[in-house]
Amino acid sequence: MDTMQGLKRTHYCGEVLTAGQTVTVGGFCDTVRNKGGIIFIVLRDRTGVVQLTFDDTTDPAIFEKAAACHSEYVVMAQGTVRERESKNDKIPTGHVEVYVTDFRILAKAQTPPFEITAETKVNEELRLKYRYLDLRRAPLQQNLILRHKIAQCAREYFYRNGFLEIETPMMMKSTPEGARDYLVPSRVHHGEFYALPQSPQIYKQLLMVAGYDRYIQLARCFRDEDLRADRQPEFTQIDLEMSFVDVDDILDITEGFLTELFAKVMGRTLQTPLPRLTYTEAMNRFGSDKPDLRFGMELQDLSEVVRNSAFPVFANALAEGGTVRCIVAKNAAAKLTRKEIDKLTEMVKGIGAKGLAYVRWVDAAPACSFGKFMQEGELDAILNAVSAEQGDVVLIVADKTSVTLPVLGALRNHLAKQLDLIPAGEFNFLWITQFPFFEKDEETGEWLAMHHPFTMPMDACLQYLDSAPEKVFAKAYDLVLNGTELCSGSIRITDYELQQKMFESLGLTAEEIEAKFGFLVQAYHYGAPPHGGLGIGLDRLAMVLAEADSLRDVVAFPKVQNARELMSGCPSPVEQENLDVLGIACVEHD
């Protein structure tokens, strides 16, 4: 093997653009083409590629080294940049090449288990097992660079706006935050455990009590929950908290960050203020509290139109206080055949609906799944009410409102993908505000807190806390981008008595409150300024901006669905002596 002695990199591969200069580059051999009297090596690093050229005028020893190279060899090359005879307009460096005068092979490489190319059909499990090779591919490198730029922009913006970056503990007290904690056993205190933070929630509130009125942190968070495309067991939040503010102040400072992010990182202008919908409006219009606004197909209410219908499904739903609603798939009758609608019916049954009624208007006379129950004029009234035309399909769900809305919301998203209604390259932000403070348990009828116990009710709703929980709404807000929830936040409770009431609404006894939150409750006795905040999911934000399919595409070393990291094989057993020191005994589970 050669050494780097005497060579120092002067340029990244993607920066070699000007003929006439002498450059030194280093990287991986992407491709090697040996044409006998001339050799071309495409050299790759994280900025791009550049062509190295060796010909019959090259020093024979250097030419021999080049001839010995294979894909993924690590090399350095020095030479003169000159114009290429055969130019390539598809890459930034496609008009130049480096005529090599010094060449070093720094590391040889075995043939990799898959080809390092931008586009690949290689099984993802194999790529994750060799993640260090997968990360050499340009799309993943671009995603991680984008993620870095988002983090950099966040720090610069919030620093400039008076925020202090303060680290909070990675080992903390286990507190109820909605998901299962990852636990860390204590060697010193057998039988006692730290928890990895699900969020820095309590600590950042205590920082407000301590007088650090603008806090920011790129916080690592951990939740032991089932994984999916937009969820990993460990993730990063752009976490912030502010004192002496209300909802608008927090939304405004966040919009300022997003505006700067889009200008600096995406090269786009973001129109602010961002649109806002209340939770109730979002559910009624889109059947979701994280709606995708890149396409229409909003939910429509047919309850009054079919109030006197003889169709038992409609009549029973309305008689039980439910609702009849629909979505209209415009010009979709050709694609949504009877067979496809049957598939949609099975889908909605799988998520809680009893069935799916439809009107499919292909010919002059619409085909209606419940037509035999319709009196003269009733079907026309439905079609007119939802502005349906020939070529459209009307899909109807009748049930309790709590079932009908989310089912149609899920169906709306499914159809948007199936019918290719989602435009590429669009980014539609939305604030969801005024969430219900309580949610009703359908089985027990009990009203339960919908948010973490530090969320402040809206001022006008305080009078209903005891008498009418359904009328209480929270000073809580979510930021949504293209149907993905990026963050949740709220104004926090600082009144001691109200905080106690919220703990009790979670079913916590006085002893449990003291054990889990005693230090926070005590802190409030010493004066807490009004405050609130939010945490933007950095990984999710990068995923949506990169238009990636999964968080795994924007995280360097991700876990798969069973929470295993395939490259290193963790989690894995540990030596018994390590368990003995911690006072832990493992038991077998069926």
DOPA-799926 format. One record per residue (C-alpha): x, y, z. Coordinates in steps of 0.2 Angstrom, whole numbers, padded with zeros to 4 digits, always signed. Each point is the difference from the previous one (the first is absolute). Example, Ala and Ser with C-alpha at 12.3 -4.5 7.8 and 13.67 -1.06 7.14 Angstrom:
+0062-0022+0039 +0006+0017-0003 
end
This chain:
+0000+0000+0000 +0005+0018-0003 +0000+0014+0012 -0006+0018-0001 +0017+0007+0004 +0003+0015-0011 -0018+0002-0005 -0014+0011+0007 -0017+0001-0006 -0004+0016-0008 -0017-0003-0008 -0015-0011+0002 -0005-0009-0015 -0016+0010-0004 +0010+0016+0001 +0012-0004-0014 -0008+0012-0013 +0014+0011-0008 +0013-0006-0012 +0018+0005+0002 +0002-0002+0018 +0009-0013+0010 -0010-0010+0012 +0002-0014+0013 -0016-0011+0003 -0004-0015+0010 -0014-0012+0000 -0007-0017-0005 +0001-0007-0018 -0017+0000-0006 +0004-0008-0017 +0016-0005-0009 +0000-0001-0019 +0017-0007-0007 +0000+0002-0019 +0018-0006-0002 +0009+0016-0004 -0011+0011+0011 -0008-0003+0017 -0014+0010+0007 -0004-0001+0019 -0016+0009+0006 +0004+0006+0017 -0014+0003+0013 -0001+0009+0016 -0015+0008+0010 -0001+0015-0012 +0000-0010-0016 +0011-0008-0013 +0015+0006-0012 +0008-0010-0013 +0019-0005+0002 +0009-0003-0017 +0016-0010-0003 +0007-0002-0017 +0016-0005-0010 +0009+0016+0006 -0004-0005+0019 +0015-0006+0010 +0000-0019-0002 +0000-0003+0018 -0015+0011+0003 -0009-0008-0015 +0004-0017+0007 -0008+0005+0017 -0016+0006-0009 -0001-0016-0010 +0000-0010+0017 -0015+0010+0007 -0017-0007+0002 -0017+0008+0007 +0000+0007+0017 +0019+0001+0001 +0005+0015+0011 +0013+0011-0010 +0007+0017-0001 +0005+0009-0016 +0009+0016-0005 +0000+0007-0017 -0005+0014-0012 -0018+0004-0004 -0004+0000-0019 -0015+0000-0011 -0007-0017-0005 -0002-0005-0018 -0016-0009+0004 -0010+0011+0011 -0014-0005+0012 -0014+0013+0003 -0008-0011+0013 +0013+0003+0014 +0007+0017+0006 +0018-0006-0004 -0004-0008-0016 +0009+0013-0011 +0017-0003+0008 +0012-0014+0006 +0016-0002+0010 +0015-0005-0009 +0009-0010+0014 +0019+0004+0004 +0000-0008+0017 -0011-0015+0006 -0001-0010+0016 -0010-0015+0004 -0004+0002+0019 -0012-0015+0003 -0005-0014-0011 -0018-0006+0001 -0009-0017-0002 -0014-0001-0012 -0015+0007+0010 -0015-0010+0002 -0010+0012-0011 +0004+0013-0012 +0002+0018+0007 -0012+0009-0012 -0012+0014+0002 -0015-0011-0005 -0001-0017+0007 -0012-0015+0002 +0011-0009+0013 -0010-0007+0015 +0000+0013+0013 +0005-0012+0014 +0016-0004-0009 +0003+0019-0003 -0003+0003+0019 +0012-0015+0005 +0014+0009-0010 -0007+0018+0004 +0018+0007-0001 +0000-0005-0019 -0019+0006-0002 +0005+0017+0007 +0012+0002-0015 -0014+0001-0012 -0004+0018-0006 -0019+0001+0005 +0004-0005+0019 +0015+0012+0000 -0011+0014-0006 -0013-0004+0013 +0012+0001+0014 +0008+0016-0007 -0018+0007+0000 -0003-0005+0018 +0016+0008+0005 -0005+0016-0009 -0017+0000+0009 +0009-0002+0017 +0013+0014-0004 -0014+0012-0006 -0010-0004+0016 +0015+0005+0011 +0005+0015-0009 -0018+0007+0000 -0004-0004+0018 +0016+0007+0006 -0002+0016-0009 -0018+0002+0008 +0007-0001+0017 -0002-0019+0004 +0012-0009+0011 +0005-0018-0004 -0001-0009+0016 +0003-0019+0002 -0012-0010+0011 +0004-0017+0007 +0000-0016-0010 -0004-0010+0016 -0015+0006+0009 -0015-0005+0011 -0013-0011-0008 -0015+0010-0003 -0017-0004-0009 +0002+0008-0018 -0011-0011-0010 +0013-0013-0006 +0010-0014+0009 +0017+0006+0007 +0017-0007-0004 +0007-0004+0017 +0018+0001+0006 +0004-0010+0015 +0010+0008+0014 +0016-0010+0006 +0001+0010+0016 -0019-0001+0004 -0005-0018-0003 -0019-0001-0006 +0000+0018-0005 +0000+0007-0018 +0003+0015-0010 -0011+0003-0015 +0006+0007-0017 -0010+0015-0004 -0015-0001-0010 +0002+0019-0002 +0008+0013+0011 -0017+0006+0005 +0001+0002+0019 +0018+0007-0001 -0003+0013-0012 -0015+0006+0010 +0011+0001+0015 +0012+0010-0010 -0014+0013-0002 -0002+0000+0019 +0018+0002+0002 -0001+0016-0011 +0008-0006-0017 -0014+0007-0010 +0005-0006-0017 +0007-0018-0001 +0005-0010-0015 +0007-0017-0002 +0003-0013-0013 -0007-0013+0012 +0002-0019-0002 -0016-0009+0005 -0004-0018+0003 -0017-0009+0000 -0002-0019+0001 -0015-0002-0012 -0004-0009-0016 +0009+0006-0015 -0006+0006-0017 +0006+0010-0015 +0000+0017+0010 +0005-0007+0017 +0016-0005+0007 +0004-0005+0018 +0012+0014+0002 -0002+0017-0009 +0005+0018+0001 -0011+0015+0004 +0003+0018-0003 -0006+0004+0017 -0004+0017+0006 -0009+0009+0015 -0004+0018+0002 -0006+0010+0015 -0012+0015+0001 -0009-0006-0016 -0016-0006-0007 -0004-0011-0015 +0002+0013-0013 +0018+0004+0006 +0005-0018-0001 -0008-0003-0017 +0008+0016-0007 +0018-0004+0006 -0002-0017-0008 -0006+0007-0016 +0015+0011-0001 +0011-0015+0002 -0009-0009-0014 +0001+0015-0012 +0019+0001+0003 +0002-0019-0002 -0010+0000-0017 +0010+0015-0006 +0017-0006+0005 -0001-0019-0002 -0014-0002-0013 +0002+0015-0010 -0018+0004+0001 -0011+0013+0007 -0013-0005+0013 -0016+0010+0001 -0004+0005+0018 -0010+0001+0011 -0003-0019-0003 -0018-0005-0001 -0009-0006+0016 -0014-0011+0004 -0008-0005+0016 +0000-0018+0004 -0019-0001-0003 +0001+0008-0017 +0014-0011-0005 -0009-0016+0005 -0016+0006-0008 +0008+0005-0017 +0014-0013-0001 -0004-0014+0013 +0018+0002+0007 +0009+0012+0013 +0015-0001-0012 -0008+0003-0017 +0009+0000-0017 -0005+0016-0009 +0009-0004-0016 -0016-0006-0007 -0019+0003+0003 -0013-0014+0001 -0006+0007+0017 -0013-0009+0010 -0019+0005-0003 -0014-0002+0012 -0015-0009-0007 -0010-0001+0017 -0014+0012-0004 -0001-0005-0018 -0004-0018+0005 -0009+0004+0016 -0016-0009-0006 +0009-0014-0010 -0007-0018+0001 +0017-0007-0002 +0003-0008+0017 +0018+0004+0001 -0003+0018-0001 -0016+0000+0011 +0008-0010+0014 +0016+0011+0000 -0010+0016+0002 -0012-0007+0012 +0014-0005+0012 +0007+0018-0001 +0013-0004-0014 +0003+0008-0017 +0001-0004-0018 +0014+0007-0010 +0009-0003-0016 +0015+0005-0011 -0002+0002-0019 +0014-0007-0011 -0001+0011-0015 +0002-0009-0017 +0005-0016+0008 -0014-0011-0006 +0011-0008-0013 +0013-0005+0013 -0011-0004+0014 -0009-0015-0007 -0012-0011+0011 +0015-0011+0004 +0010+0015+0006 -0014+0006+0010 -0002-0017+0008 +0019+0001+0005 -0004+0018+0008 -0015-0008+0009 +0012-0013+0008 +0012+0014+0004 -0012+0011+0010 -0007-0015+0009 +0017-0004+0006 +0001+0017+0008 -0016+0000+0009 -0014+0004-0013 -0015-0012-0003 +0000+0002-0018 +0002+0012-0015 -0015+0006-0010 +0004+0008-0017 -0007+0008-0016 +0010-0004-0015 -0005+0011-0015 +0007-0007-0016 -0015+0000-0012 -0015+0011-0001 -0008-0008+0015 +0011-0001+0015 +0003-0017+0008 -0005+0001+0019 +0004-0014+0013 -0016+0005+0010 -0011+0005-0015 -0014-0012+0004 -0003+0010+0016 -0001+0017-0009 -0016+0009-0004 -0002+0010-0015 +0011+0016+0000 +0010-0006+0015 +0016-0005-0009 -0001+0016-0010 +0000+0009+0016 +0015-0009+0006 +0010+0003-0016 -0005+0019-0001 +0004+0002+0019 +0018-0005-0003 +0002+0007-0018 +0003-0018-0008 +0001-0001-0018 +0001-0014-0013 +0017-0009+0002 +0000+0003+0019 -0001-0013+0014 -0008+0005+0017 +0005-0011+0015 -0011+0001+0015 +0003-0005+0018 -0014+0000+0013 +0004-0002+0018 +0004+0009+0017 +0009+0016-0004 +0015-0007+0009 +0001-0014-0013 -0006+0008-0015 +0012+0015-0001 +0017-0009+0003 -0005-0015-0012 -0004+0013-0014 +0016+0009+0004 +0010-0016-0002 -0010-0004-0016 +0004+0017-0007 +0019-0002+0002 -0001-0018-0007 -0009+0006-0015 +0011+0015-0003 +0015-0012-0002 -0010-0013-0010 -0007+0014-0012 +0017+0009-0001 -0007+0016+0007 +0015+0006+0010 +0011+0012-0009 +0019-0002+0002 +0011+0014+0007 -0014+0009+0009 +0001+0004+0019 -0016+0005+0009 +0001+0004+0018 -0014+0002+0011 -0003+0004+0019 -0013-0010+0009 -0007+0010+0015 -0012-0002+0014 +0000-0018+0003 -0013-0008+0012 +0007+0000+0018 -0009-0017+0004 -0005-0015-0010 -0014-0012+0004 +0004-0018+0003 -0014-0008-0011 +0000-0016+0011 -0001+0008+0017 -0007+0017-0004 +0014+0008+0011 +0008+0016-0006 +0019-0001-0001 +0014+0013-0002 +0005+0000-0019 +0017+0009+0003 +0014-0001+0012 -0005+0007+0017 +0009+0016-0002 -0011+0007-0014 -0010+0016+0003 -0019+0000-0004 -0006+0015-0010 -0005+0015+0012 -0018+0000-0005 -0001-0019+0003 +0005+0000+0018 -0018+0002+0007 -0004-0017-0008 +0014-0011+0007 -0012-0008+0013 -0017+0002-0008 +0002-0002-0019 +0017-0009-0005 -0006-0001-0018 +0001+0019-0001 +0018+0002+0006 +0013+0003-0013 +0019+0001+0002 +0013+0013-0004 +0008-0013-0010 +0006+0000-0018 +0008-0012-0012 +0010+0004-0016 -0004-0011-0015 +0010-0001-0016 -0007-0010-0015 -0011-0011+0012 +0015-0003+0012 -0001+0006+0018 +0016+0010+0003 -0003+0006+0017 -0011+0002+0015 +0000+0014+0012 -0010+0009+0013 -0001+0014+0012 +0004-0007+0017 -0010+0000+0016 +0009+0011+0014 -0014+0001+0012 +0003-0012+0015 -0018-0005+0003 -0004-0002-0019 +0015-0011-0002 -0006-0011+0015 -0017-0002-0009 +0008-0005-0016 +0010-0014+0009 -0016-0006+0008 -0008-0001-0017 +0013-0012-0005 -0005-0011+0015 +0015+0003+0010 -0001-0001+0019 +0008+0013+0011 +0014-0012+0004 +0003-0004-0019 +0000+0019-0004 +0013+0003+0014 +0011-0015-0006 +0000+0004-0019 -0002+0019+0000 +0004+0006+0017 +0015+0010-0005 -0010+0010-0013 -0015+0003+0011 +0012+0007+0013 +0009+0011-0012 -0017+0008-0005 -0001+0006+0019 +0015+0012-0004 -0008+0009-0015 -0001-0006-0018 -0002+0012-0014 -0013-0004-0013 +0009-0010-0013 -0002-0012-0015 +0009-0009-0013 +0001-0014-0013 +0012-0013-0007 +0002-0002-0019 +0005-0017-0006 +0016+0003-0009 +0000-0018-0008 -0018+0002-0006 +0004+0018-0007 +0015-0007-0009 -0010-0015-0007 -0014+0011-0007 +0012+0013-0007 +0010-0014-0008 -0016-0008-0006 +0006-0016+0007 -0011-0015+0003 +0006-0004+0018 +0010+0007+0014 +0013-0013-0003 +0005+0010-0016 +0005+0015+0011 +0008-0008+0015 +0017-0006-0001 -0002-0017+0010 -0018-0004+0002 -0010-0014+0008 -0012-0011-0010 -0018-0004+0005 +0005-0012+0014 +0012+0014+0008 +0015-0010-0005 +0015+0009-0008 +0006-0013-0014 +0017+0006-0002 +0007-0002+0017 -0014-0012+0006 -0006+0009+0015 -0008-0003+0011 +0010-0014+0006 +0004-0011+0015 +0013+0006+0013 +0011-0009+0011 -0008-0007+0016 +0013+0009+0011 -0006+0016-0007 -0018-0005+0005 +0006-0006+0017 +0008+0017+0004 -0017+0009-0004 -0010-0013+0010 -0010-0005-0016 -0006-0018-0003 -0007-0004-0018 -0015-0011-0002 -0006-0009-0015 -0016+0006-0009 -0012-0011-0010 
end
